Structure formats: C-alpha cells, structure tokens
Amino acid sequence: MTPEPPDRVLLGHGSGGRLTDRLVREVFLGRLSNPALDALSDAAHLPDPAGPLAFTTDAFVVSPLFFPGGDIGSLCVNGTVNDLAVAGAVPLHLSAAFILEEGFPLADLRRIADSMAAAAAAAGVEVVCGDTKVVERGHGDGVFVTTAGIGRLRAEPPPGARSIRPGDAVIVSGPLGDHGAVILAARMGLDAAGSLRSDGAPVAGLVDALYAAGVRPRFLRDPTRGGLATVLAEAGREAALTAEVREDRIPVRDSVRAVCSLLGVDPLYLACEGRIVAIVPPEQEGDAVRALRGVPGGEGAAAVGTVVPLRVAPVSLVTLYGGRRAYDTLAADPLPRIC
Amino acid sequence: MTPEPPDRVLLGHGSGGRLTDRLVREVFLGRLSNPALDALSDAAHLPDPAGPLAFTTDAFVVSPLFFPGGDIGSLCVNGTVNDLAVAGAVPLHLSAAFILEEGFPLADLRRIADSMAAAAAAAGVEVVCGDTKVVERGHGDGVFVTTAGIGRLRAEPPPGARSIRPGDAVIVSGPLGDHGAVILAARMGLDAAGSLRSDGAPVAGLVDALYAAGVRPRFLRDPTRGGLATVLAEAGREAALTAEVREDRIPVRDSVRAVCSLLGVDPLYLACEGRIVAIVPPEQEGDAVRALRGVPGGEGAAAVGTVVPLRVAPVSLVTLYGGRRAYDTLAADPLPRIC
C-alpha cells in the first residue's frame, strides 16, 4: 500500500509535477473555479475590456495569517480590488501567486482558498490565473500571497493630489484603524473579550456609490499601511496644501482607542483594509457623505475636515481641546506585516 | 549627525512610510522608469489594448539568486513574458511585487533591478506597477519576486493539446536543460570551469517568427519546471496520443550531459527558461524549423519527433541504440526552487 501523504505542504508541491497538479486541483480549482482559471493554461485568455485599463499588484505577508474579521485570503483579494477601485477602475480579474513554506498545513491552505473565493464573489471579480511555489522549512513563513488585478478604468478617474484645492472637503467612509488594531492586539495577545474585528472589505461599492451620486473625487485612496495620516500627508505634500482635520469628527471605535492608549499608538496612523478617503469639491461634501452612508460598509461615513493653504505640516489635527497637532509621513510604520 | 542607514533592507523599508518611498525611488524608479510606473499611484493606468487579453502570474523563488547567465531579476521578467508568448499573446505590461528579507543587501537588490530593466527592454515590455514588503530575518530567503503580465492576444492563439493529431511534428527551439543544469551545478559547487550558462531569454521573438512564417502551432509551451518530458507528457495525456521523440535529434549540450551523468538526472526533465516546444501540422515542420533558426535564440532549433497513436506512455523516446524509453509526468521534479 502506498502511504497517504501527510496533510502538509511538501517541497514537491512546488515542483510543477503531479503533486503540484493535485494541489492546484484539490485546493484551488474547486473553490475558485471559472472558465479562464479552469483551462490551466500558461496565461488566462480574457475578453476585450473595451477601453483603458488599470493594473496593480500587492504582496501579502500579514502575520498572523488568520485574525478576527479576516485572513490572508480575504485580504489578498480585497487589497487588490481596493487598489483598483480607488484608482478609478472597476475591478475585473485577479491573479494569485502563492509562496508556501514546506510543512504548512493543507487544511489552513484550504481555509485561505475558501476565504479568497468568498471575497472574490463579494467583490464581483474572478481569480483567473495563479502559481504555486514551495520553499524549504525555515525559508518562508507559512504562506505569502501576491495578487495582481486588472480593472476597466472609469471615464473620469480621480485626477489626483495635484488637483486638490483649498476649501475641498476630506471624507472618510467609516471608523478608522480597525484592521491595524486587530493585528496589533492579536500579536500582543490582547483583546481577550473579542471586541475588535478587521474592517477588511471591498470598497468598490463605496466608489460606485460616489460616482452614481454625481460626486467626482479629486483624490481617492484606501488608507492601508500608515493610515489616514499618511494618506493625507502624501496628498498634502504633493498638493503643497494642508489637510486640516478635526478630532471630534474622525470616527474611531472605543475598542480601537483602547488598544491605542494601551500601546501608545496613534489611531490616525493605523491601517484600514475596507475604508476610503476622498477629497471632494466643497459643494459635493453633502452628496458624498449621503452616498457613502447609503451602501453597506459606508454607514459610518463622515466629513472630517477641509483643505487649507499650507501650514507647518501637510496634516493638521484640531484636537478635542482646541489644540493643534501636526502630522507627516513616518519614516517607518510602527507595525510591520500588517498586510 | 544622523548616522547613515546601513546598506541593507530594514523592516521599515516595507512599512509604506518614507523608508519605503526612498527604497522605491532609489532602487526601482530610476532603473525601470516609465510614465505609468513613475506616477506611483494605487494602480497603473494603461491604454486600451484594443482586443482580447492574456493575463498570467508567476512567483520566483530561485536559489541561488545569481547564477551564470542570469539572476532572479532576468528570470522574473522572462518567465512571465514567456508565459504570455506561448499562450499566443504579445507581452505588453508587467507588475512586480517583492518580498524582501530583513538584512538583504541593497547592492544585490540594485543589481536585480538592473537585470529586470535590461530584460524588460530586451523583451519590449514595461514594468508598470509594483509593491515592496519586508519580512523579519529568518522568515524569508533574501528576495522573492512575483510578476504578473498582460498581453494582447493574437487572432489565432495555439488551440492547445486537444487539437494535436497523429503525424504532427514536435519542434524545440534549441538545446535543452541549460537552466536546470546551471542551477543544479551552482548548488552542488560543480562546474569550476564555467562551461554552463542559463538559457534564460524572452521567447516572444521566436513565437513571432513562427507566426510571421505562416506557422500555426497547435500547441506551444516553454519547457520550464519538469522540462521537455513533462510538457510533452501533459500534452500527450490531454490529447490521448504519444509524442515519439528521437534521442539522436534532441539537442543537449555536452556540458549539460556531463552534469546529468554525474548526478543521475535526465536532461529531458531539466528546466529551460528561454526555449519553446511547438507541435505543428506535418506540412509546417520545415517552415517552423527554418523560421526559428533565423532569429536570435533559435539557432539550435530542431524537429525532434512525431505524434503517434497512444502507446504505453504519453512520451516515447527512441534511444541512440534503437531502444525505447517511456516518459510520463513526475510526482515531483527532483530539483526544487529552479525558478
């Protein structure tokens, strides 16, 4: 009798031979099935997108791999979907390449593939091509996934930071820092009560809602690594303007604030994985907030500030007590491997 | 005085803050510059491809990173360019995502970026978007790169293995196994004389030459992981036919044969990174070989066999001595991390 192979990743799973083929069919094809992927050819054949494209990629090395509200599977789909959405594109097709460490449990890989399938379905995209490589134990860290994505560019994508003008409104689509806080808490063994949950979600529906309401953002981003402060600091620097935001308007959950006070981290630098930051002309502020609040994931949208002529820093926070705090990009985010 | 940062990758280089920005600008932008990449937005904006697309991805974990005839930088460009080319597409745009290990020398990363730039220029493609993540020392292995690629699909891409018919000719574009042999020798400390060199190269020009000569391959692949034997075994299985190849016609360099005899490896299973295998209708055999021999990288092209009704295995080798040897896909390639 041939012994059953152990239910763990073997070096041979990355060899391109029969073990690789079995892994791909058993773990990925059943879960992510679509005609382009199922063909298992060297490249997926896709229909004419009939217009200009957007193309993006992200590597995901999040640790831990599983956390309240998501895992590396949902993250690697949403992250790339969201980069396309905030670039002003409608996400269409994803690729996914796995770097597995020898010994990684196949049960965990199946769970990740399930999560990718659910996230792709929720975002209305298909994973159409992929790759699997394996490195020796001690030369990787469980699993890394790199996704790339193709989208159809809208007729009027956000022109970018240089189009921002004084008086423009700064809008966020919901509470900030949930994802960063949950990863931080998971690594530190905090949050025994389980009150934290990643905000990981596709933002394409939020962007659709803005456009459908006639809003034309001058600048649109998802505040991932480095959070709201970094996104606004980069925009402010490029525009040579300051984003003046008000602490009393910035939505942050109490549970996130608690983690931040305990660890001395500022929630404005914490990553989100399902939020957008939009800078819109002043007359579109009301429509933008209403549009976001009307769709799932945007219920907590708020106008948090205004663009003003350049002050000492590209971001100025008016605190609860009327003081001011300057923010700029950090040399390095205090929290590695957040995504 | 602020001390100079060490010339090595730091965890902060992956944080999305100023260190990441400096790394991207100093290492990648200067070398890979083009308007889409230079915009450094969430997604590259690309013109309408005006037709159906091909989309592919590969993760590269080759070890060692540098080897005679190439490195992970040339490999990650050519590998994706070649997957597009053999799928019947003209390669256009690439993405590149890096997973760096803390402590990796920046000088090596610059050398890899130089190599990517040269390979992209040679293949006529642009790297239009990217990402950089860093993992703690001991949780990665120097650098892993994942590229994805978009190409414009030809009007008549190869229909695939199921279109193969008995009598079709099997053609290779040059000597087999150079890449596999050089990696094997580098790991084993063989080849002090330096006679081996990877065949790593873009194959898009070879495919162009076939089409320009009126050849319409029924099946087209680059024999990477698993080599010629694996490509033909997969095709044979899918077509329920056998590829009968003749040892006296299969080009293998003496230096590659020497490594193979020393280590007990069959050159037919060794990876190439700059070759193609084409199965063409019998009447196109002569044109195909002539077309390949007329372009750089195809000088050693040869017709190596014929498709016949199914025998005991999907590949049958007629040996130099008139015997027969059956080949099928392997459970696992004997050589991990070949690409």
Interface residues (C-beta under 8 A of the other chain):
Chain A: L10 L11 G12 H13 G14 S15 G16 G17 R18 L19 T20 D21 S41 D42 A43 A44 H45 L46 P47 D48 P49 A50 G51 P52 L53 A54 F55 T56 T57 D58 A59 F60 V61 D83 L84 V86 A87 A89 H93 S95 A96 A97 F98 I99 V128 C129 G130 D131 T132 K133 V134 V135 E136 G138 H139 G140 D141 F144 T146 A148 G149 I150 G151 L153 P157 G160 R221 D222 T224 R225 G226 T230 T329 L330 A331 A332 D333 L335 P336 R337
Chain B: L10 L11 G12 H13 G14 S15 G16 G17 R18 L19 T20 D21 S41 D42 A43 A44 H45 L46 P47 D48 P49 A50 G51 P52 L53 A54 F55 T56 T57 D58 A59 F60 V61 D83 L84 V86 A87 A89 H93 S95 A96 A97 F98 I99 V128 C129 G130 D131 T132 K133 V134 V135 E136 G138 H139 G140 D141 F144 T146 A148 G149 I150 G151 L153 P157 G160 R221 D222 T224 R225 G226 T230 T329 L330 A331 A332 D333 L335 P336 R337
